Amino acid sequence: MFKFKKMIQHMLGVAFLATILITTFTNENVYAIIQNSVPGQNVRNINLTPGGSTNEMRFSWHSGSKEAYIRIWPAGYENQYQILSTSDVRAVAVHEGNEPMGSTNVVPTRPGFNYYLHQTAVYNLIENTLYEYVIVTGEVESTVKSFRTGGSNRFQFGLGGDPQIGVGGQTVELDGAGWVNTLEVAVRDFELDFFVSVGDQVQTMLNSAEISQIRHDQLFSAPQLAGLPLVPVVGNHDGSNVNNTNIRMWPFHYNLPMNSDNVRRFNNQFYTQFDYYFVWGDVLFIVLDSNTRAGFNTGGPRAAFVEDAMKRHDVNWTVALFHHATYPVYRHGFAGVGGMDSAIPQLRADWAPELERLGVDIVIGGHEHIYSRSHHMLNNIPQLDQQWINSMGEIVTDVTGSLYNAVLDPIGLTHISINTASGSGYRGVRQHPRPYVAAYNQNWRRNVTVADVTPYKFSIATYQINDDSTRTLVDIYTIIRSDEFGNVPQSVTYVRQMNDETFERVYNELNPIVGISNDTEFSVEGLGLPTSLVIETDIRNNDFVRSGIIGTNRSQNSADFGSHVVPKHALIEWNLNEINYNPLNSLEQTFNVYGKIILPSRVVNTNNLCLNVVVSVTIEEGPIFVIDQVATASVRQIPGNENELTITINEVLSNNTKNTFEHTLRIRNNTDVIVTVGDYRVFVSTRGNTQIREIFILD
């Protein structure tokens, strides 16, 4: 307890609360569907954003009151430790005639319907810790909400593409309901640390802050966003120029890490305020604004921003997130069929080669409203000849790039484009040559993508969400990194007995062994000790599933990370030398046998799981038998020429009891006799009147 209290005392970082006035709308009926709100407080649009590190969390919400703050504490310690986000309250960028970002159109205020934006950042949080918080408005507190900080090098995060609420084809309410259901399914089925929205949060609005706010309210209506941090990526429909109402309203909805200013520090020329990065566990996430492509040539200020972030953080993986697809399957990528997207030439000329040079591991975006995954690309050329891991965990080669879904130490950079998470604006696949595409899918269903990260593996699976809220696997792809010796490390994540019974990870106590016969050979086999266990590693056969989706709409069975484990047998080395067991005891005996799990080659224990095992063994009661017998004798001198000889036999039995047999007779001096005592024949040799020279049992 003392150690934890000391940690809490050091975690009370500076909490900054900014409050600005924003415009809402008059249609109160729309609010009826808003779930992420606080009744009685007029609080809406609650969302969290990861800070620059795992020790920071950023909050944003709208309130009808200017006086609002949060109380936050580690779960279970509300009465002992709290952070109050009231250390600095000030108005920032209040648009009372001001023009945010140099815009010629000011977001209008509407008297009587004004809302305030509240933003705060809390620092020095403890890693891997559950926190609780409430929003306080006046004397009214919200219900307790919770979130968990990061810090583990093993975690999952979710991704959704293009909610683009209000794009058309269905109502704004249905767009919002689809987005909410996607988050519900993601949180229900996976242990997500945060969720990435890869751009186009809402449909472009050029001159209506009121309608834009309605659409943003739908986006933030998901109650999960009050506890699941959201990572927003700016898209073209969020606004591609400063005259767009949505882009001017971005700062009124998202509390981004402050390192976005780093872009300007590399050059006085303004590029974008929406490039930022954060670290979660052993992964560096770099979020980029692909609406503007300038400054990304080698040595350019935005490329330098990425390179500087990578130099600052020694991590296992680097992920680049930006909206536009570099290697698309819709018409965006093809001239002459509706026109090539203006972003594509510069993304391929500058962005992709620069990200390859810097050593980024994977690029994830959206924009297409279609799922697609590129081959590993190098200088815009598919790198098909790679090493792969097959379903047996063996290293194999494939020059087609199409036989396996788990690549080992790949050459080049893969790009993934995610389908819409709300169900809005689906697009068809253009049938044109695209040698850069490894897989694509359009099932006209909402998608959710989940990444599973370990120090040696980055696995990313995409599912379509069915009408009944079940999931169907669309595609899964895994990048595996070998160790410094060229081996493929697999970290043990779970151990179970051959009969699938589980045991506690802190101390691995196997199921007791009972019914062992008393006359059983004292050995591993005789005692019935298991010789191996089944272990699960972070390379599983889901990583090798070929979904067969290329150019088809074929449905797949649902699959999750962690299911369908490739069984790997780990041997157990038992220690039979330190067992509290007496083989000469015919009573029932129970004792512990201790052993150690010997991991297979190329499996490492980076998670520090307990590999010691113990099993209780019970030996049944057996027939009673004589363990030992001891003969003793004594001579008592009596009057006359004879003496009295007494012979005693003491039996030691296997049930820890004793039997005693005794016989007395008269003998002469210096006599040798053979006497029957109980079941034993005993030889006794005497000398003189009382001396026993020799005694032993004949049979």
N, C-alpha and C positions, 0 to 999 in steps of 0.2 A: 504494500500500500504506500509506504513512504516513497519508494522510487517513482511510483506513478504520480504521486502528488507533486514531486519535484519537477517531473516532466510537464505537468499542467501549469505550474507556476511560470515556466519559461515559454509557454506557448501563447501568452496573451499579447498578440501582435497589434500593430496599429490598424485600426479599422476605420476606413474612410467612407463616409456617406455623402453622396451627392444627390441633390434634389433639383429637378428642373420641371418646369411646367410643360405639359404636352396637351394636345387636343384630342378629345375623344369624340363620340358621335351621339346623335339624338335618338337613334332607334333602340330603345331600351329592351324591346322584345328579343333582340339578338342575344342579349346577355343570358337568356334563359338556358342556353345550352352550354354556357361557360362553366366548366368544372373546376378549373384551377383558379379558384378565387376564395376569398375569406368573407363569409357572410357577416354583416354588421360593420365591416370595416371599409367596404367599397375598395377592396384590394384585389388586383387582377394581374395577369401576365407574370406570375412568379416564375423565375428561371435562374439556374445556377450555371456558371461557366468556370471551367478549370482555370486556375491562375497560371503563372509562368512555371511554377513548380508544384510538386505534390503537397506542399505545405501551405498552399494558398487556395482559397475558394472565393469566387466573386458572385455577388447576388444582384438581382435586378427585379423590381416590381413596380407596378403602378398603383397609386392610391389617390383617393379624392382629397386626402389631407396632406398638408405639407409636413406635419409633425408625425414622423414614423421612424421606427428603428427596429433592429432585430436583437434578440437575446439568443446566444448560442452557447452550448456547453457539451462536453463529452457525455455520451449516453450513460446515465446512472449517476452523474455528478452535478445535477442541476443546482443543488443547494450549496455545493462547495465552490464550484468554479463557473464563471460566466464571462462571456465577452459581450459588451454592449457597444453597438455600432453607432455611437453618438459622439465620437471624439472630434469629428470635423463635419459640420453641416454647412453647406454653402450652395448657392445657385450656380450652375455652370451652363453656359450656352443657352440661356433662356431666350427664346426667340420672340421677344417683344420688339419686333422691328429689325432684329439682327438677321443676317443672311448666312445660315450655316454652310460651310464649305464653299463660300463665294457664289451661292446660288442667286439667281435673279428672281426666284419665286420663294417667298417666305411661307412656311407652314402656318396656316391661319389659326388663331385662337378663336374659340367659340364661347362667349360669356355664358356661364351657367353650366358648362359641360367640360370644364378644364380638369385635367388630371395631372398629377405630379409623378415624375419618374424618380424612383429611389434606387440608388446604386451604392453598394458597399463592398469592400474587399477585406477579408480576414486573413491574416498571415500567421506563420509559425504554428500551424496546426500539426498535430501528431500524425504520422503516416499510419495507414491501415487502421484507422480509428473511426468508429461510428459516432457522429455528432447529431445532436438534436437542436432545433431552433424554433422560435416563434417570432412572428411579426407583430409588433406592438404599434397600434394606432390610437393615440389618446390613452384611454384606460382600457381599451379592448385588445385582447391578445388572440392571435390565431390559434388553431389547433397545433399541437406539436408536430413538426415535420422533421425529417431526418435525411442525412446523406453520409456517405463514407468517403474518407480520403484515400488516395492511392498510395503507392509505394512498393507494392509487390512486383517482382519481375515476372510473375505469372498472372495474367488477368484477361478478361474479355471486354470488348467494347462493341457497341452496335453502330450501324450506319444506315441511313435512309436517304434516298435520292429525291430531289425535286418535289417537295410537297406542292409547291406552286399553287397555293390556295387561291381560287378565283380565276383560274385559267380558262374555264368554260368547259362544256361537255357534261357537266353536272353542277349542282348548286354548290355554293360556298359552304353550306352546312354539311353536305355529303363529303366534300373535300376534307373538312375538319374532322368529321367522324371517321373517315378512313385513316387519317393520320393518327388520331387517338387510338384506334384499334391496333394499328401497327405497333405503337409503343406498348400497348397492353400485352400483345403477344410476345414482344421482345423481352419485356421485364418478367413476364410469366415463365418463359421457357429458358432464360439464360441469366447468369449472374453478371450483369453488365456493370462496369464501373462508370461509363458515360456513354453518350449517344452523339454521333456526328450527323448533322444535316448538311449534305454536300452542295447546297446552293439552291437558289430559286425557292425561297421560303414562301413567298406569296407572288401573285401575278403583278406585273408592272402597273403602277399608277402614276401618271405624269402630273396630275394637278389636283388630286383629291386626297387630302390627309384623312378625311373621314372614312372613305372606303378602304384606304390602306389600313387604317386602324381596325376596322371590322375584320379584315382578313388576318391581321396579326393576332387579334383576339382568338380567332379560330385556331391559329397555330399554337398559341399558348394555353389552349383549353385543356390540354392533356394534364391530368393531375400528377403524372409521373415526373413532370419537369420541375416539380417542387423539391424533388430529392435526387433525380438523375441528372447530373450535369449535362448541359447541351453545348456542343461545339458547332457554332454556325460558320458555314463557308459562304461567302458572298457569291451570288450568281448573276447572270445577265438580267434576269427578271426581277432581281432585287434592286436593279438600277445600274445601268452601264454609263451614266453620266450624271453630273452634279445637279442637273435640272430635274432628275427623277425624284418624285416624292418618296418612294420607298428607300432609296439610298440615303436621302437626307434624314429619314426617320430611323435608320439603322442604329445610330448612337442612342436612340430613345428606347431601344429594346434589348440590346446586347451589351454586356459589361465585359469587354474583351481585355486580355492581358495587356499591360501598358507597354510591353516590348514592341508593339506595333510602331511606336515612334522611332525605332531603330532604323527604319528604312530611310527616314529623312536625315538622320545623322550621317549617313554615308554620302549624302549629296544634298545640297540645299534645294535641289529641284523636288517639287512634290510629285509623288507617284500615286500612292494610295495609303489610306489609314487602316486598311483591312488586311494587311499582311501581319501575321503574328505567329507565335509558337508557344508551345508548352511541353513540359516533360511529365510523363506519367510512367511510373516504374522505370524500366530500362528502355523506354521508347521516346524519341523526340518526334513530336508532331509539328509540322510546319504548314501553316494554313496560308494560302496565297490567293490574291485577288486576280483572277485571270481575265477580268473585264479589261484591264489595262496590262499590256504585255511589255511595255517599255522597261528598259533598265535591267533586262535579264540576260543580256549577252555576257560572255566571259569577262569578268572584271567590272560589270555593271553594278550599280548600287543595290539592286534587288538580289542579284546573284551573290553579292558580297554579304547581304543580310542573311541569306541562307547559309553561306559558308561560315560566317561568324557564329551563327547559332550552333552549327555542327561542331565547331572547334570548342565552343564553350561547354559542351555536354558530352561526356564519355558514356555512350549508351550502346546497347546491342543492336537496335533497329532505328531507322529513320524513315518516317512516312510523310510523303507530301500529299496535301489535300488541296485541290482546286477544282473549280466547277466544270470547265470545258473539257470535253473528251479529245485527247490528242490523236487517237486512232479510232474514229467512230464507225458505226455501221449504218446510221441514218444518213440522209442526204447531206448533213453538215460536212461530211468528209469528201464529197465528190463534186467537182466542177461540172456544170452542164446539166445537173438534175435538180434544179432549184437553187443552185449556187453553193459553193463551198463556204462554210462558216469562216468569217474573216479572222477568227482566232487561230485556225488550224495551221496556216503557213508559218506563223511566228512561233507557235508552240513547238512545231517540229524543227524549225530552224535554230531556235535559241533555247527554249525551255528544256525539251527532252535531252539534248546533248549535254546541257549544263548540269542537269540533275544526275545524269549518268556519270559525269566527270566528278561530281561532288560525292558520289557514293550513296545516294538515296536508294532505299531498298524496294519501295513500292509506291506507286502513284494511284490515288483513288479519287474519283470524281463522279459527275453525273451528266446533266445537260441533255442526254439523248432520250430519256424515258424508255430506254431499252437496256437490258443487261448485256455487257460484253466484257471480255477479257482478252488482252493482246498477248501475243508471244512475248518473250523477253526480247526487247529491242535494243540495238546498239547502233547509233548513227542512222536511225530510221530503217535499219535492216533487221528482219527477224533472225534471232539466234536459235535455230532449231536443234542443233547438235549439242545436247546437254547431258549431264548425268542425272539419273532419276532414281528414286527409291520405289521398288515394287511392293506389292501387298504382303510379301514375306519379309520385308525389311532389307532386301538385298539391293546393292547398287547395280544398276543396269544402264545401258546406253540406248538412246533413241534419237535418230536424226530427223524424225518427222515432227517432233514436238507435240504429238497427239495421242500417245499411248498411255501416258501416266499423268497423275495429278500432283505428284510430290517431286519437286526438283531439288537437287543438291548443289549448293554453291553455284547458283546460276550466273551465266554471263549475260549482261544486259539488264534492262529494267522493264518490269511488266506494268501495264496500265489497266485499271479496272474502272468501268463506268457502271453505275448502279441505277436500276430502274426506280420509278416513282414510288414513294412510300405512302402516298395519299390516294393513289388511283386516278390522278388527274393527268390529262394530256398524253395518253399513250401514243406512240408512233410506230409505224411499220418499218420493217427492215428493208433497205434498198438492196436489190440484187445486183451488186456490182463487184468486181474482183477486189478482194481485200486480203492480201496475203499476210497482213500483220495480225489478223484476228485468230485467236486460238479457240474461243468459245463465245457464243452469244445466245440470247433467248428472249423471246417476246411471247409470253402466255397471257398478256392482257390482264394481269393480276398484280396487285400490290406486292412489292418485294421488301424484305428486310435482310440485311447483311450483318453477320457477326464475325468478328475477328478473335481468334484465340492465340495468345502470345505467350511464349516461353523464351528463355535465353537462347535456345537453339532452333526454335520453330515459330514461323508466322503463318498461321492457317486462317483462311478467310472463306466462309461459306455463305451462300446466298440462297434464300428460300422465297418461294411465292407464298402469299397468305391467301388461303382459300376462304370461301364464303362462310364456312363454319368456324373460322378462326384457327383451323389447323394449318400446318405448314407442309410444304412439299419442297424437297431439295432441288435446287436449280443447278448449282455448280459449287464445287469446293476445290480450292487450290492451296498448296502448302509449299512454302520455301523453307528448306532445311539447311542449316549451316553446320559444317564439320568443325571439329576442334583443331587445335594447333598441330595435332599429329595426323590430321587427315581422316580421323575416325568420325563416325556419325553418332554423336552423343544422344542418348535417350535417357531422360531423367525419370526415375521411377516416381509415380504419382499415387500409386495405390497398390495394396497387396491383399490377396485373399486366398483362402484355402481352396483345395481342389473341388470341394463340395459347395463352393460359392459362399460359405459362411464368412462373414466379415469379423474383424476385431478392431479394437481401439488402436489408433495410430501412436498414441503416446507410449504404450507398452503393449507389445504384440502378444497377447495371450491367445493361443490357439484353442480350439475345442478340446475338452478333456478326453482322454482315452481311457475307457473302462472295459472290464470283462477280460482282462489278460489272464490267461491261465497261470497257476502258480509254478508250473514246471516249464514255463516258456524260457527259451534261450535268452540270455541277457545280452541283447544286441539291438541295433536300430530296427532291424526287421522283426526280431522277436517281440519287442515292445510295441510294435505297430506304429512307430514314429514316421510321420510323413517325410519323404525325402526331397520334396520340392513344393513350392508355392506358385501360384499364378500372380504375376505382377502386371500392372498397367503402366505404360509409359506415355510420355506426351507425344509420341508418334503412334497414331492409331490407324486402323484400316479405313476409317472415314477419310483420312488424308489421301487415300489412293483410289477413291471412288471415281469411276468415269461415268459422268451423268449422261453422256450421249446426247447433249443438247444442241450440238452444232447444226444449225440449219433446220432444226425440228422444233415442234411444240410438245415433245414427249414428256409425260408426267413422270415424276420420280417418287419413290417412297420417301417418307420423312426420315431424316437422320439428324442426330445431334452430335455435337462434340462430346466425347466421353462414352458413347455407346459403341457396340460392336467392336470390342477391344480385340486386337490381335493378341492371342494368348502367348505369353512368354513365360517359360518355366525357370524359376530361380531355385538353385539347389540350397538345401539347408545342411549346415555342418553342425552336428550334434556333439555335445560334450557329455560322455558317459562316465567320466572319471570323478565327477563331483556330485554323485547322486546319493541321497540319503535312503538307500535301499539295502535290505538284508536278505540275500537269496536263501538263507537258512531259516527264514521265518515263514511259517505256513499260515499265519494270520493275514487278513486283508491289509494291504499296505498301499498308501497313496503318497506319491512323491513328485517333485518337479524335475523336468529335464530341460536344460537350457541349450539354445542353439543360436546360430547366426546365419542370416540370409546371404548367400553368395550371388551377387548380381551377375547376369550374363555379360559377355564382352560388349563393349560399346554402350553399356547402360551405366549412367552415373547418378549419384544421389545428391544433386544440387539442391533439392528441397529439404535435405536433412531429415528425411523420414527415419523413424526407428527401424533398424534392420535386425534387432535382437528379438528372438522369439522364445517363448516358454510354453510348455504343455504339461498339464497334470496327468499322470499315469496312475491308474489303480490296478493292483494285482489282486485277483480273487483269492479268497481263503482256500487253502489246499489241504490234503491229508496230513495228519500229524505223524511225524516220524522222529526217531531219535537222532539228535545231532551229535551227542557225545555221551560217553559213559565212563565213570571213574570208579575204580575198585580200591578200597582201603581196608586195612585189618589192624586189629589190636589183640594182645595176649594178656590175660590176667592170671597171675599166679595164685593157685589155690593149694590147700594142704594135700599132701600125698605126692605121688610121682606123676601127676597129670596137671595140665594147665587148661584155661578156658580161652578158646580162639573165637573172636567175633569178626565176621567179614561183612562189609557194607558196599553195596553198589548204588551209586547216584547217577540217574539218567537225566540228561538235559534234553527237553523236547522242543520241536520246532514251533510250538505255540507259546514259547517262553515259560513253560511250567517244568517241574521236576518230579521224577519218581524215585523212591528209595526202597531198595531191597536189602534185607539183613538176615544173616544166619549165624548161630552160635553153636559151637561144638567143643568137645574136650579132646586134647591131643597130648602126646608125650613131648618131652623136651627134644629139641633138635630133630623136628619132624618136617617132612615135605608131604603136602596133601593136595588133592584135587577135590574141590567142593562145589556142589551145585547151589547157586544163590539166585533165586528167581528163575529167569530164563538164561542165566549165564553159568558157565563152568569156569571156576577160578582156581588157578594154581597159587599155593602159598608155601613159602619156605621159611621155617623158623629156626632160630639158634638160641640156645640157653633157655631160660625160663620165659622171657618176655620180648625177645628181639625178633622183628620181622625182617628177614634178609631180602626177600623178593616176593612180589605179588603181581599177577597179570591175568587178564581175561583170556581164556583159550578160544572161545568162539561166541 
